[in-house]
Amino acid sequence: NAGVTQTPKFQVLKTGQSMTLQCAQDMNHEYMSWYRQDPGMGLRLIHYSVGAGITDQGEVPNGYNVSRSTTEDFPLRLLSAAPSQTSVYFCASSRRESTDTQYFGPGTRLTVL
Amino acid sequence: SQQGEEDPQALSIQEGENATMNCSYKTSINNLQWYRQNSGRGLVHLILIRSNEREKHSGRLRVTLDTSKKSSSLLITASRAADTASYFCSNAGGTSYGKLTFGQGTILTVHP
């Protein structure tokens, strides 16, 4: 199993540009989520999904969109990038029976100029 | 809002020593977990302790939970240089399954 994979690993955007961060898992996990990690802070939940076709907002959803068309994929879209979105983004997945034990991807380091 | 707050923010020890990190949280919980993050990597789940448990062991890890004080501690015994990482406690709160909140973490440095 590859586990949770994320692409790209690094990305530089200009203010106002849009992009999609990719996340995929091959563990057949129902639950997937996106977090951002800023320097000196813990992870903050952006959006999450409890299954295909179902998404909901986390703590810091503004400026981000998600969709879940398949169990495996959970892309995160930045609609119009802002410098405040410079961060490291982590995708995670878990089984429905144990949503608190999450498996994390390696992260995407995003810089918005 | 940050549900978990780790203490100390940084800890520096020699190989072979024990490392103790503490976590405090604000609301009721179903369980509490500890995660490790190596530099530049994603988080790795270490151990989960349920709200009705007081202590749990996994290899060199020992976790305690005191729900009356809303606090937990992680003890790493006989530390190794490979234990150098950031450690986070996390929980989903009483009614928020899967919506984990994290503190700032404890940065542990183990010197060989």
Interface residues (C-beta under 8 A of the other chain):
Chain A: V4 Y31 S33 Y35 G40 M41 G42 L43 R44 L45 Y48 V50 G58 E59 F90 A92 S94 T99 D100 T101 Q102 Y103 F104 G105 P106 G107
Chain B: S1 Q2 G4 N30 N31 Q33 G40 R41 G42 L43 V44 H45 L48 F88 S90 N91 A92 Y97 G98 K99 L100 T101 F102 G103 Q104 G105
